[in-house]
Amino acid sequence: MEQHKICKITYKSIWDQKSKVFYIKPLKLFSKEDTIYLHARMAKAPGKVYKEPEYDPLLAIHRIENLEITDMSFKTPDNFDFEKVYNQTFGVMKEDAFQLKIEFSGYAAKHVRERIWSHDQIIEDKNDDKIELTFTAASAIEVRCWILSFGHEARVLEPDWFVEDVKKELKKTNGLYKS
């Protein structure tokens, strides 16, 4: 990264059965939730036509099977702002941002109150045991997993489409425990 060299990597994502080889411009290493990530931009593979990707790669370091530093250099993009991309909304994976309102009680309320979940968060006291958190997320799957990790101490209030998403997930989970 410091030498601004394009890297050829072999990477096996959690979704794919086979590893893929591609070229990246490594921009930033960071840690989140016990995982080290590499934020990068895609680079043109030698001899191939470059197609602008939909999103920048976010690579879990432990999934990189091989990395070769090439002789090709790159310039850090003028518009690169790590803080703006990763520290404004909830979630490491970046999709379209959306706002949520969630009610927390008990331990979950105490835990949520102590942390920053997005730059625009609002925490409202509802009574001695409950709070409402309004915040912005950029990854539905990550925020759903996070909410469900609090069990009965977290209840999604808004948006309606996400309430339905959580209900569907709970029905599937409940189905696993029917005798």
N, CA and C of each residue as an Amber inpcrd file, in Angstrom:
protein
   537
   0.8230000  -1.1990000   0.0000000   0.0000000   0.0000000   0.0000000
   0.8590000   1.2510000   0.0000000   1.8840000   1.2600000   0.8330000
   2.7380000   2.4390000   0.9430000   3.4850000   2.7220000  -0.3480000
   3.7780000   1.6850000  -1.1170000   4.4910000   1.8510000  -2.3770000
   3.5310000   2.0410000  -3.5530000   2.2260000   1.9930000  -3.2730000
   1.2070000   2.1680000  -4.3040000   1.3840000   1.1850000  -5.4570000
   1.5340000  -0.0840000  -5.1230000   1.6920000  -1.1340000  -6.1290000
   0.4040000  -1.9450000  -6.2490000   0.0310000  -2.2210000  -7.4790000
  -1.1250000  -3.0740000  -7.7440000  -0.7500000  -4.4980000  -7.3540000
  -1.6980000  -5.2110000  -6.7660000  -1.4610000  -6.5820000  -6.3260000
  -2.3780000  -7.5490000  -7.0620000  -1.8320000  -8.6910000  -7.3790000
  -2.6110000  -9.7910000  -7.9480000  -2.9420000 -10.7070000  -6.7750000
  -4.2400000 -10.9290000  -6.5490000  -4.5950000 -11.7750000  -5.4090000
  -5.4440000 -12.9610000  -5.8510000  -5.3310000 -14.0070000  -5.0660000
  -6.2050000 -15.1670000  -5.1830000  -7.0610000 -15.1320000  -3.9240000
  -8.3720000 -15.0990000  -4.1080000  -9.2840000 -14.8640000  -2.9900000
 -10.4560000 -15.8460000  -3.0630000 -10.8060000 -16.3930000  -1.9150000
 -11.9590000 -17.3060000  -1.8430000 -12.9870000 -16.6870000  -0.9180000
 -14.0460000 -16.1630000  -1.5120000 -15.0880000 -15.5310000  -0.6960000
 -15.9310000 -16.5870000  -0.0060000 -16.6680000 -16.1490000   0.9740000
 -17.5460000 -17.0570000   1.7110000 -18.6530000 -17.6020000   0.8050000
 -18.9730000 -16.8810000  -0.2660000 -20.0770000 -17.2610000  -1.1440000
 -19.6570000 -18.2090000  -2.2600000 -18.3840000 -18.1970000  -2.6280000
 -17.9280000 -18.9480000  -3.7910000 -17.2560000 -20.2600000  -3.4030000
 -17.4480000 -21.2820000  -4.2330000 -16.7950000 -22.5620000  -4.0020000
 -15.3550000 -22.5600000  -4.5180000 -15.0990000 -21.7660000  -5.5570000
 -13.7650000 -21.7040000  -6.1380000 -13.1440000 -20.3370000  -5.8740000
 -11.8360000 -20.3410000  -5.7690000 -11.0960000 -19.0880000  -5.6000000
 -11.1020000 -18.3090000  -6.9050000 -10.9790000 -16.9710000  -6.7900000
 -10.8990000 -16.1060000  -7.9590000  -9.5910000 -15.3350000  -7.9040000
  -9.0540000 -15.0400000  -9.0840000  -7.8360000 -14.2440000  -9.1960000
  -8.2110000 -12.9020000  -9.7950000  -7.7830000 -11.8310000  -9.1440000
  -8.0120000 -10.4950000  -9.6910000  -6.9590000  -9.5300000  -9.1710000
  -6.9710000  -8.3380000  -9.7560000  -5.9780000  -7.3190000  -9.4430000
  -6.6440000  -6.1980000  -8.6460000  -5.9260000  -5.7200000  -7.6230000
  -6.4710000  -4.6760000  -6.7570000  -5.4580000  -3.5660000  -6.5100000
  -6.0030000  -2.4320000  -6.1070000  -5.2100000  -1.3010000  -5.6200000
  -5.4780000  -1.2410000  -4.1090000  -4.5860000  -1.7720000  -3.2770000
  -4.8440000  -1.7890000  -1.8280000  -4.8030000  -0.3780000  -1.2380000
  -5.8370000  -0.0310000  -0.4550000  -5.9410000   1.3240000   0.0740000
  -5.8480000   1.4080000   1.5980000  -6.4600000   0.4570000   2.3040000
  -6.5100000   0.5900000   3.7620000  -6.7620000  -0.7580000   4.4150000
  -5.9840000  -1.0660000   5.4450000  -6.2390000  -2.2210000   6.3140000
  -6.9540000  -1.7010000   7.5530000  -7.9730000  -2.4370000   8.0050000
  -8.6320000  -2.0490000   9.2460000  -9.2420000  -3.2670000   9.9190000
  -9.5190000  -3.1290000  11.1840000 -10.0720000  -4.2120000  11.9830000
 -11.4850000  -3.8580000  12.4080000 -12.3670000  -4.8480000  12.3510000
 -13.7550000  -4.6640000  12.7800000 -14.2940000  -6.0100000  13.2370000
 -14.8300000  -6.0650000  14.4420000 -15.4580000  -7.2850000  14.9560000
 -14.5350000  -8.5030000  14.8140000 -13.3260000  -8.3980000  15.2840000
 -12.3670000  -9.5160000  15.2990000 -11.9260000  -9.9880000  13.9150000
 -12.0980000  -9.1790000  12.9030000 -11.6380000  -9.5240000  11.5580000
 -10.8190000  -8.3630000  11.0100000  -9.7680000  -8.7030000  10.2760000
  -8.9720000  -7.6750000   9.6130000  -9.3890000  -7.6520000   8.1460000
  -9.7000000  -6.4530000   7.6610000 -10.1700000  -6.2600000   6.2930000
  -9.1820000  -5.4230000   5.5020000  -9.1940000  -5.6520000   4.1810000
  -8.4550000  -4.8250000   3.2500000  -9.4700000  -4.1420000   2.3440000
  -9.5130000  -2.8180000   2.4110000 -10.3500000  -2.0400000   1.5050000
  -9.4770000  -1.7090000   0.2970000 -10.0160000  -1.9360000  -0.8900000
  -9.2280000  -1.7560000  -2.1110000 -10.1240000  -1.2350000  -3.2250000
  -9.4930000  -0.9080000  -4.3200000 -10.1960000  -0.6150000  -5.5710000
  -9.7370000  -1.6600000  -6.5780000 -10.6040000  -1.9960000  -7.4850000
 -10.2410000  -2.9550000  -8.5160000  -9.2410000  -2.3050000  -9.4670000
  -8.3640000  -3.1250000 -10.0190000  -7.3790000  -2.6670000 -10.9990000
  -7.5500000  -3.4870000 -12.2780000  -7.0720000  -2.9310000 -13.3580000
  -7.1530000  -3.6100000 -14.6520000  -6.1930000  -4.7930000 -14.6690000
  -6.7210000  -5.9500000 -15.0590000  -5.8740000  -7.1340000 -15.2350000
  -5.1230000  -6.9920000 -16.5550000  -3.8300000  -7.3170000 -16.5820000
  -3.0590000  -7.1980000 -17.8270000  -3.7150000  -7.9800000 -18.9660000
  -3.8420000  -7.3170000 -20.1200000  -4.3820000  -7.9680000 -21.3060000
  -5.8990000  -8.0770000 -21.3360000  -6.5720000  -7.5320000 -20.3530000
  -8.0350000  -7.6220000 -20.3230000  -8.6400000  -6.2260000 -20.3520000
  -9.8760000  -6.1490000 -20.8240000 -10.6110000  -4.8920000 -20.8420000
 -11.0880000  -4.6140000 -19.4170000 -10.9050000  -3.3740000 -18.9780000
 -11.3230000  -3.0080000 -17.6240000 -12.7940000  -2.6230000 -17.6150000
 -13.5380000  -3.1980000 -16.6830000 -14.9480000  -2.8650000 -16.5030000
 -15.1070000  -2.3360000 -15.0760000 -15.6420000  -1.1210000 -14.9630000
 -15.8320000  -0.4930000 -13.6550000 -16.7530000  -1.3630000 -12.7970000
 -16.2970000  -1.7960000 -11.6110000 -17.1430000  -2.6390000 -10.7490000
 -18.2340000  -1.8140000 -10.0750000 -19.2770000  -2.5120000  -9.5820000
 -20.3740000  -1.8470000  -8.8820000 -19.9190000  -1.2840000  -7.5400000
 -18.9620000  -1.9300000  -6.9180000 -18.5030000  -1.5230000  -5.5900000
 -17.0300000  -1.8470000  -5.4400000 -16.3940000  -1.2020000  -4.4730000
 -14.9940000  -1.4780000  -4.1620000 -14.9040000  -2.7810000  -3.3780000
 -13.8630000  -3.5660000  -3.6130000 -13.7250000  -4.8040000  -2.8590000
 -13.4260000  -4.5410000  -1.3830000 -14.0620000  -5.3150000  -0.5370000
 -13.7650000  -5.3460000   0.8870000 -13.3850000  -6.7940000   1.1740000
 -12.1290000  -7.0150000   1.4700000 -11.5900000  -8.3650000   1.5330000
 -11.2020000  -8.7420000   2.9610000 -11.7220000  -9.8710000   3.4320000
 -11.2950000 -10.4040000   4.7210000  -9.9010000 -10.9990000   4.5060000
  -8.9490000 -10.5240000   5.2610000  -7.5520000 -10.9310000   5.0660000
  -7.3840000 -12.4530000   5.1080000  -8.0910000 -13.1210000   6.0060000
  -7.9180000 -14.5760000   6.1380000  -8.4260000 -15.3500000   4.9150000
  -9.1340000 -14.6920000   4.0080000  -9.6100000 -15.3580000   2.7960000
  -8.6800000 -15.1490000   1.5920000  -7.6570000 -14.3440000   1.7730000
  -6.6720000 -14.1650000   0.7100000  -5.7500000 -15.3700000   0.7290000
  -5.7600000 -16.1300000  -0.3670000  -4.9510000 -17.3410000  -0.4540000
  -3.5560000 -17.0630000  -0.9860000  -3.4400000 -16.0370000  -1.8360000
  -2.1370000 -15.6840000  -2.3910000  -2.1630000 -14.2080000  -2.7840000
  -1.0240000 -13.5560000  -2.6270000  -0.9030000 -12.1530000  -3.0040000
   0.4630000 -11.9480000  -3.6360000   0.4620000 -11.3680000  -4.8350000
   1.7060000 -11.0370000  -5.5270000   1.7280000  -9.5360000  -5.7710000
   2.7890000  -8.8810000  -5.3730000   2.9610000  -7.4520000  -5.6440000
   3.4980000  -7.3240000  -7.0590000   2.8180000  -6.5650000  -7.8860000
   3.2430000  -6.4010000  -9.2770000   4.1660000  -5.1870000  -9.3990000
   4.6840000  -4.9700000 -10.5930000   5.5000000  -3.7850000 -10.8700000
   4.6350000  -2.5810000 -11.2360000   3.3440000  -2.7920000 -11.4240000
   2.4340000  -1.7200000 -11.8310000   2.0880000  -0.8400000 -10.6250000
   2.1030000   0.4550000 -10.8510000   1.7980000   1.4090000  -9.7770000
   0.4060000   1.9930000  -9.9580000  -0.0990000   2.5800000  -8.8830000
  -1.3700000   3.2980000  -8.9510000  -1.2850000   4.5450000  -8.0780000
  -2.1720000   5.4680000  -8.3540000  -2.2740000   6.6920000  -7.5650000
  -3.4980000   6.5540000  -6.6710000  -3.3610000   6.8840000  -5.4060000
  -4.5230000   6.8670000  -4.5100000  -5.5560000   7.8420000  -5.0620000
  -6.8030000   7.3920000  -5.1970000  -7.8300000   8.2770000  -5.7720000
  -7.9900000   9.5620000  -4.9540000  -8.1600000  10.6660000  -5.6490000
  -8.3440000  11.9550000  -4.9790000  -9.5720000  11.9500000  -4.0800000
 -10.5870000  11.1850000  -4.4570000 -11.8320000  11.1710000  -3.6960000
 -11.8650000  10.1010000  -2.6030000 -10.7320000   9.4580000  -2.3140000
 -10.7150000   8.4030000  -1.3010000 -10.7890000   9.0070000   0.0930000
 -11.8380000   8.6370000   0.8190000 -12.0470000   9.1150000   2.1820000
 -12.5660000   7.9500000   3.0110000 -11.6590000   7.2390000   3.6530000
 -12.0200000   6.0540000   4.4320000 -13.0550000   6.3760000   5.5000000
 -12.8560000   7.4470000   6.2300000 -13.7820000   7.8110000   7.3120000
 -15.1970000   8.0180000   6.7740000 -15.3180000   8.6510000   5.6340000
 -16.6310000   8.9100000   5.0530000 -17.3130000   7.6100000   4.6370000
 -16.5480000   6.6690000   4.1130000 -17.1190000   5.4080000   3.6350000
 -17.4750000   4.4770000   4.7890000 -16.5820000   4.3380000   5.7560000
 -16.7500000   3.2770000   6.7500000 -17.1770000   3.7240000   8.1400000
 -17.0570000   4.9510000   8.4870000 -17.3760000   5.3320000   9.8570000
 -18.5860000   6.2410000   9.9740000 -19.4410000   6.2390000   8.9760000
 -20.6410000   7.0720000   9.0170000 -21.9070000   6.2540000   9.2740000
 -21.9240000   5.0010000   8.8200000 -23.1090000   4.1580000   8.9510000
 -22.7530000   2.8250000   9.5800000 -23.7630000   2.1200000  10.0580000
 -23.5810000   0.7920000  10.6340000 -23.3190000  -0.2080000   9.5120000
 -22.3380000  -1.0740000   9.6990000 -22.0760000  -2.1490000   8.7550000
 -20.7880000  -1.9640000   7.9900000 -20.0980000  -3.0620000   7.8080000
 -18.8460000  -3.0570000   7.0440000 -19.1510000  -3.1720000   5.5560000
 -20.0780000  -4.0580000   5.2090000 -20.4750000  -4.1960000   3.8110000
 -21.3200000  -2.9820000   3.4520000 -21.0730000  -2.4040000   2.3060000
 -21.7550000  -1.1640000   1.9450000 -22.7540000  -1.3810000   0.8210000
 -24.0240000  -1.1920000   1.1680000 -25.1260000  -1.2340000   0.2240000
 -25.7970000   0.1350000   0.2870000 -27.0180000   0.2380000  -0.1810000
 -27.7530000   1.4950000  -0.0600000 -28.0930000   1.7280000   1.4080000
 -27.7780000   2.9060000   1.8980000 -28.0290000   3.2310000   3.3010000
 -29.5260000   3.3890000   3.5580000 -29.9400000   3.0200000   4.7650000
 -31.3330000   3.1830000   5.1820000 -31.3650000   3.4660000   6.6740000
 -32.4460000   4.1160000   7.1160000 -32.5580000   4.4800000   8.5220000
 -33.4690000   3.4910000   9.2390000 -33.1040000   3.1560000  10.4890000
 -33.8700000   2.2300000  11.3100000 -34.2210000   2.8690000  12.6360000
 -35.2910000   2.3530000  13.2290000 -35.6340000   2.6910000  14.6080000
 -35.8410000   1.3580000  15.3200000 -35.1220000   1.1620000  16.4090000
 -35.1710000  -0.0960000  17.1440000 -35.3470000   0.2000000  18.6220000
 -36.1990000  -0.5910000  19.2560000 -36.3920000  -0.4910000  20.6990000
 -35.5300000  -1.5620000  21.3770000 -34.7850000  -1.1470000  22.3810000
 -33.9450000  -2.0610000  23.1500000 -34.3480000  -2.0020000  24.6130000
 -34.2150000  -3.1340000  25.2970000 -34.4900000  -3.1790000  26.7310000
 -33.3920000  -3.9800000  27.4330000 -33.4130000  -3.9390000  28.7590000
 -32.4860000  -4.7310000  29.5650000 -31.0280000  -4.4890000  29.2300000
 -30.2700000  -5.5940000  29.1850000 -28.8360000  -5.5250000  28.8770000
 -28.5920000  -4.8390000  27.5340000 -29.4150000  -5.1690000  26.5370000
 -29.2180000  -4.6140000  25.1920000 -29.2760000  -3.0900000  25.2180000
 -30.2150000  -2.5360000  25.9850000 -30.3340000  -1.0800000  26.0720000
 -29.0650000  -0.4700000  26.6630000 -28.5260000  -1.0940000  27.6820000
 -27.2940000  -0.5840000  28.3120000 -26.1220000  -0.6660000  27.3370000
 -26.0280000  -1.7720000  26.6300000 -24.9470000  -1.9800000  25.6580000
 -25.0340000  -0.9550000  24.5220000 -26.2180000  -0.8000000  23.9620000
 -26.4140000   0.1000000  22.8170000 -26.1140000   1.5440000  23.2100000
 -26.5160000   1.9370000  24.3950000 -26.3220000   3.3150000  24.8570000
 -24.8360000   3.6980000  24.9230000 -23.9550000   2.7450000  25.1350000
 -22.5290000   3.0220000  25.3290000 -21.7380000   3.2310000  24.0460000
 -22.3480000   2.9850000  22.9100000 -21.5740000   2.9770000  21.6710000
 -22.1520000   3.8860000  20.5960000 -21.3310000   4.1300000  19.5920000
 -21.7780000   4.8980000  18.4320000 -22.0110000   3.9070000  17.2950000
 -23.2200000   3.9110000  16.7550000 -23.6080000   2.9720000  15.7010000
 -23.6280000   3.6370000  14.3370000 -23.8790000   4.9320000  14.2980000
 -23.7640000   5.7210000  13.0680000 -23.6140000   7.1820000  13.4750000
 -23.0940000   7.9740000  12.5630000 -22.8130000   9.3810000  12.8780000
 -24.0700000  10.1790000  13.2260000 -25.2270000   9.7220000  12.7580000
 -26.4630000  10.4770000  12.9590000 -27.4020000   9.8640000  13.9970000
 -26.8960000   8.9650000  14.8100000 -27.7680000   8.2440000  15.7270000
 -28.4580000   9.1540000  16.7480000 -29.6520000   8.7300000  17.1310000
 -30.4140000   9.4020000  18.1880000 -30.8690000   8.3150000  19.1590000
 -30.6010000   8.5080000  20.4410000 -31.0570000   7.5730000  21.4680000
 -32.0600000   8.3010000  22.3410000 -33.2710000   7.7390000  22.4120000
 -34.3290000   8.3220000  23.2330000 -34.6700000   7.3730000  24.3790000
 -34.7590000   7.9110000  25.5960000 -35.2030000   7.1250000  26.7460000
 -36.7110000   6.9410000  26.6650000 -37.1670000   5.7000000  26.8630000
 -38.6060000   5.4210000  26.8560000 -39.1050000   5.1730000  28.2830000
 -38.3370000   4.5040000  29.0880000 -38.5780000   4.3320000  30.5220000
 -37.2900000   3.8220000  31.1430000 -37.3340000   3.3660000  32.3620000
 -36.1090000   2.9390000  33.0400000 -35.3780000   1.8130000  32.3180000
 -36.1270000   1.0090000  31.5990000 -35.5470000  -0.2010000  31.0150000
 -35.4210000  -0.1460000  29.4940000 -36.0680000   0.8290000  28.8270000
 -36.1160000   0.8170000  27.3660000 -35.5850000   2.1070000  26.7630000
 -34.9660000   1.9350000  25.5760000 -34.5350000   3.0720000  24.7690000
 -34.9490000   2.8170000  23.3250000 -34.9960000   3.8750000  22.5300000
 -35.1650000   3.7550000  21.0850000 -33.9340000   4.3220000  20.4190000
 -33.3560000   3.5360000  19.5420000 -32.1930000   3.9650000  18.7690000
 -32.6410000   4.1830000  17.3320000 -32.4010000   5.3790000  16.8240000
 -32.6050000   5.6780000  15.4030000 -31.2230000   5.9010000  14.8170000
 -30.9040000   5.1830000  13.7360000 -29.5740000   5.2750000  13.1470000
 -29.6100000   4.8440000  11.6890000 -28.4940000   5.0280000  10.9980000
 -28.3790000   4.6690000   9.5870000 -27.4770000   3.4520000   9.4440000
 -27.9400000   2.5060000   8.6470000 -27.1760000   1.2910000   8.3590000
 -26.9540000   1.1990000   6.8540000 -25.9190000   0.4640000   6.4810000
 -25.6210000   0.2880000   5.0600000 -25.5080000  -1.1790000   4.6690000
 -25.9580000  -2.0690000   5.5570000 -25.9170000  -3.4940000   5.2610000
 -27.0620000  -4.1790000   5.9930000 -28.0850000  -4.5490000   5.2480000
 -29.2630000  -5.1740000   5.8610000 -28.9100000  -6.4740000   6.5700000
 -28.0810000  -7.3000000   5.9660000 -27.7490000  -8.5820000   6.5830000
 -26.9710000  -8.3880000   7.8860000 -26.0640000  -7.4480000   7.9070000
 -25.2920000  -7.2110000   9.1270000 -26.1600000  -6.6640000  10.2480000
 -27.0250000  -5.7140000   9.9360000 -27.8500000  -5.1300000  10.9910000
 -28.8920000  -6.1420000  11.4750000 -29.4000000  -6.9870000  10.5710000
 -30.3520000  -8.0260000  10.9890000 -29.6930000  -9.0010000  11.9560000
 -28.4980000  -9.4600000  11.6230000 -27.7790000 -10.3790000  12.5190000
 -27.5020000  -9.7290000  13.8700000 -27.1190000  -8.4620000  13.8320000
 -26.8250000  -7.7340000  15.0610000 -28.0640000  -7.6350000  15.9370000
 -29.1920000  -7.2510000  15.3510000 -30.4410000  -7.1200000  16.1080000
 -30.8520000  -8.4580000  16.6960000 -30.8120000  -9.5010000  15.8940000
 -31.2240000 -10.8210000  16.3810000 -30.3050000 -11.3410000  17.4870000
 -29.0790000 -10.8600000  17.5250000 -28.1640000 -11.3030000  18.5850000
 -28.6260000 -10.8530000  19.9730000 -29.5050000  -9.8600000  20.0400000
 -30.0320000  -9.3880000  21.3270000 -31.3070000 -10.1210000  21.7410000
 -31.7740000 -11.0590000  20.9140000 -32.9570000 -11.8380000  21.2670000
 -34.1620000 -10.9610000  21.5410000 -34.8810000 -11.2890000  22.6200000
 -36.1210000 -10.5820000  22.9510000 -35.8910000  -9.1560000  23.4650000
 -34.6480000  -8.7440000  23.6120000 -34.3560000  -7.3930000  24.0950000
 -34.2230000  -6.3670000  22.9650000 -34.5110000  -6.7720000  21.7350000
 -34.4610000  -5.8460000  20.5990000 -35.6930000  -6.0530000  19.7320000
 -36.3450000  -4.9550000  19.3610000 -37.5340000  -5.0090000  18.5020000
 -37.4460000  -3.8960000  17.4770000 -37.4550000  -4.2780000  16.1990000
 -37.3910000  -3.3000000  15.1090000 -38.7430000  -2.6080000  14.9970000
 -38.7120000  -1.2860000  14.9440000 -39.9330000  -0.4840000  14.8090000
 -40.1000000   0.0590000  13.3910000 -39.0060000   0.4390000  12.7580000
 -39.0290000   1.0140000  11.4080000 -37.7160000   0.6900000  10.7040000
 -37.7280000   0.6280000   9.3900000 -38.8080000   0.7610000   8.4200000
 -39.6330000  -0.5230000   8.3200000 -40.8260000  -0.4190000   7.7700000
 -41.7370000  -1.5620000   7.6860000 -41.1300000  -2.7360000   6.9340000
 -40.4250000  -2.4590000   5.8190000 -39.8580000  -3.5630000   5.0310000
 -38.8310000  -4.3380000   5.8390000 -38.1220000  -3.6450000   6.7360000
 -37.1130000  -4.3460000   7.5420000 -37.7680000  -5.0960000   8.6980000
 -38.8660000  -4.5520000   9.2350000 -39.6370000  -5.2840000  10.2550000
 -40.0640000  -6.6250000   9.6640000 -40.5800000  -6.5980000   8.4360000
 -41.0140000  -7.8350000   7.7700000 -39.8450000  -8.7850000   7.5260000
 -38.7000000  -8.2430000   7.1640000 -37.4960000  -9.0470000   6.9490000
 -37.1100000  -9.7910000   8.2300000 -37.1320000  -9.1070000   9.3510000
 -36.7860000  -9.7280000  10.6330000 -37.8350000 -10.7680000  11.0210000
 -39.1180000 -10.4590000  10.8060000 -40.1750000 -11.4280000  11.1060000
 -39.9720000 -12.7270000  10.3210000 -39.6590000 -12.5950000   9.0150000
 -39.4240000 -13.7860000   8.1780000 -38.2630000 -14.6110000   8.7160000
 -37.2030000 -13.9180000   9.1220000 -36.0330000 -14.6290000   9.6500000
 -36.3900000 -15.3520000  10.9500000 -37.1680000 -14.7080000  11.7950000
 -37.5840000 -15.3410000  13.0590000 -38.4880000 -16.5470000  12.8130000
 -39.3630000 -16.4730000  11.8000000 -40.2150000 -17.6200000  11.4630000
 -39.3620000 -18.8040000  11.0120000 -38.3600000 -18.5230000  10.1820000
 -37.4590000 -19.5940000   9.7300000 -36.7270000 -20.2170000  10.9240000
 -36.2520000 -19.3610000  11.8120000 -35.5360000 -19.8540000  12.9910000
 -36.4600000 -20.6630000  13.8800000 -37.6620000 -20.1730000  14.1070000
 -38.6430000 -20.8860000  14.9190000 -38.9330000 -22.2600000  14.3230000
 -38.9960000 -22.3420000  12.9940000 -39.2500000 -23.6050000  12.3110000
 -38.1810000 -24.6600000  12.5860000 -36.9830000 -24.2290000  12.8980000
 -35.9110000 -25.1780000  13.2070000 -36.1490000 -25.8980000  14.5400000
 -36.9870000 -25.3210000  15.4030000 -37.1800000 -25.8530000  16.7530000
 -38.5400000 -26.4850000  16.9630000 -39.3310000 -26.6080000  15.9030000
 -40.6240000 -27.2780000  16.0310000 -40.4000000 -28.7760000  16.0450000
 -41.1250000 -29.4430000  16.9280000 -40.9710000 -30.9130000  17.0520000
 -41.9030000 -31.6310000  16.1180000
